[in-house]
């Protein structure tokens, strides 16, 4: 368990404040997705800004073993087929990619997430999720709309015993937006350039 994962032990929803493109962010992301042995995990990746291929490259770089179930919900322009991706074939032959072409369709996104959770319900594995990213989502919806969506989603994750983290680039938003969204999460992990600082509710 990484230092960040250890600091977040027991927190079911985490806001990750860090630059979108950094090795520290990528490593921490996969670390939070692999607190349990991957073979005992359902991994859900909701991605606006990264292709499933890029996520899998991160997984291969930082994780040890393939997850029991790997599911992507690829939103907007990042939609790509991973069926021809060699790394995917090496990692998991049964990864599933759902696509949502309209990044502003929060109702549709919520339905897709609920469908995945329902399919995994009771399969005996621990479910973990990454939402990448809220910065991209906020390009298509206002703060109030995103807040309401996240309030429902984090509650749904808690009910389903899902451990989830949500990425937000602090340099892309004003402090009011960040402080508003912070209130929704059990913990906030912020990278200050040298190390991760964790604050819990």
N, C-alpha and C positions, 0 to 999 in steps of 0.2 A: 504494500500500500504506500503510495507516494505521500510526501509530507502534506500536500494540499488535501488529498483524500482523507488522511488521518485527521486533519483539522476539521473536516466537514463531516466526520463520522456521525451518522444518525440524522443529518439534515436532508429532508426529502426534496426541497426545491432550493436551488442555488442560482443567484445572479452572478455571472462571471463578467467582471469589468476589466477588459484588456484589449489591446490592439487586435483587430480582426486577423491581420496577417503577421503572425509571429510564431516561432518554434515553441516558445514557452506556452502560448495559448493552445497550440495543437497537442503538446505533450500533456498538459493539464486536462484537456478535454478527454483524451483517451484514458488517462489515469482515472478520471471520475467514472468512466464507462466500464472500467474493469476492476472495481473493488472486489467483486467476486470472481472466481474462475470463469473465463468466458464460456466454457462448455455448459455452464449452469445459468446462462443469461439470455434474456431476450433484449436485443439492442434496437432501439428506434432512433433514427436520425432524421430530423426535420430540417431540410436545408434550403435556404433561399439563395445563398451566395456561392455555394460550393457544389461541384458535381459529386455524385456518389463515388466516382473514380478517385477524386481527391481525398474524400473521407476515408476510403479504403487504403489509400497510400499511407495516411496517418496511422490507421489501425495497424498496418503491417510494420510500420516503423517503431511503434511504441507498445503494442499488445503482444501477448504470448498466447497464441491459440485462437481458434475461431469460435464465434458465439454460437449458441444453440439455434438461435433465430436472429436474422439480421434483416431489418426492414428500413427502407428509405421512403420518405415522402418528399419528393423533389418539386419545389415550387418555382414557378416562373421560368425565367430564361435558362436556369441551370439544368433543365430537364435533358438528360442524356441516357441512352441505353447502356447498362453495364453488362449486358449479356455477352458482349464481345471483349470484355475487359479481362485480360489474363490474371491480374492480381485478384480480381473477384473470384475467379474460378479456383485459385489457390486457397483463398480464404474461406469461402462458403459457396457451395454449389447451389444453395437454395435461397439466396438473398432475393428479396422481392422489392421492386421499385414501383411505388405509386406516384402518379404525377398530378399536379394541380397547376393548370396553366395561368390562372388568374391569382396573382399574389395578394390581391385585396379581398379575396373571398374567404373571410375568416370563418364563416359558417361552414363552408365546404371543408376547410382545413380541420375544424373541430370534429366534424363528422368522420373524416378519414382517420383521425387519431383515435377516436372512440371505437371505430371498427377494428383497428389493429389491437387495441387493448382487450376488446371482447374476444377476439380470436385467440389471444394468448392467455386469457383468464383460466386459471386452474391447471396450467401445464407444468407446474412445479418449479419453474425457473424464476429467477429474480429479473424484474423488468427495469431497465435503465433507459434514459432518453437524453438526447442532445437537441437543442433548438438553436439553429445557426442561420440567421441571427435576428435578434430584435431590432438591431440597427437597420437591417434590410426591410423588415416588416414595417417600421416606422416611416419608410419612404412611400408607403402605399396607404397607410391608415393613420389617423390622428391619435394623439396620446390617449384621449379618453376612450376611444374605441379599442385600442390595444390593451389598455388597462382592464376594461370589462372582459375582453377575451381571455387575458391571462388569469384574471380572478377565477373565471370558470374553469380554465384548463388546469391551473395548479390545484384547485380543489378536486378535480377529476383524477389527477395524478395521485393525490394523497389518498383518496378513496380506494384507488386501485393498487396502492402500495408501490407506486412507481417512484424511483429516485431520478430526478431530472435536473439538468442545468441549462441555463439560457445565456447565450452570449450577447454582450452589448459593448460596443466600442465607445468608451467615455469621451473620446475626442470628437465624436460626431454629434454630440447632443449637449444641450444646456443643462445646467445643474438642476433646474426645476424638473425637467423630464426624468433625469436619472433618479432624483429623490422621490418622485412620485412612484416610479416603478419599483424602487427598492422595497417599498412597504409590502409588496406582494410575496416576498420570498423569506424562507426560513433563515437564509444566510446570504451574505454578499462576499464574494472573493475578488479582491482587486489586486492587479499586478502593478507595482509602482516603479518598474524598471529594473529592480533587483530581486524582489521576492514577492510572494503572495501574502496579502494581509486578509484575514478572515474576520468578519463581524457577524455574529448570530443574534437573532431576536431574543 
